[in-house]
Amino acid sequence: FKVDSNELVDGGCNKNGYMAIKPNIVSYVGNDDIFLVGPCFKPEDLHRLYFDNNTFVDCIFIDQTTLTCKTIFSRYLGIRNVRLVVNDGKSFEGSLNFVNLEAKTSLEGFDLI
């Protein structure tokens, strides 16, 4: 390990477009807060998270690497695809696992793969 400089440079946002969703396990009832992290975001952009039935929610800008959104009610349990669209153009794919609230509570403390 070698350091050639005393200057630290901020890491900045992900230029490859990878997006992480935290938490990725949410209640099927909806209204959970989730965070989308990774791509470069701008406060003036429109950020919409689309669910696999084309329902969308507007996301709130936190900083250049983080947005927050609320989840929707899901009629189905399990993994559902989501797509973040910025200004009706560039998009980023991800997924959420919708679970029964009781099941989610009983699984706390376990690492789910």
C-alpha positions, 0 to 999 in steps of 0.5 A: 500500500503506497500513498503518493499524495496528501490530497484526498479526492471525493469518490463521487458518483457511479459513472457506470450506472449501477444502482443499489436499492436499500432496503430491498425487502419491503412490505407489500402494503407499501409506503416504505422508505427506500433509498436508491444509491449509485448513479449521478443524480442532479437536483433539477432532474425528474426522478421516477421509480416505475414498478413492473405494472408501470405505476410510478412514484416520484423520488426525492433528491438527497445528494448526487448519489442518493434518492429516496422514494416510497414503495407502492401497494403490491398485490403480489409477494416476491421479487418485482422489477423496478426501473428508475427513469431520469427525465424520461430518458436514462434508466436504471434497473433494479428489484424489490422483494415484497413480503408479508409484514408479519413475515418481514418482522419474523425475519429480522436479524437473519441475513437473507440471500 
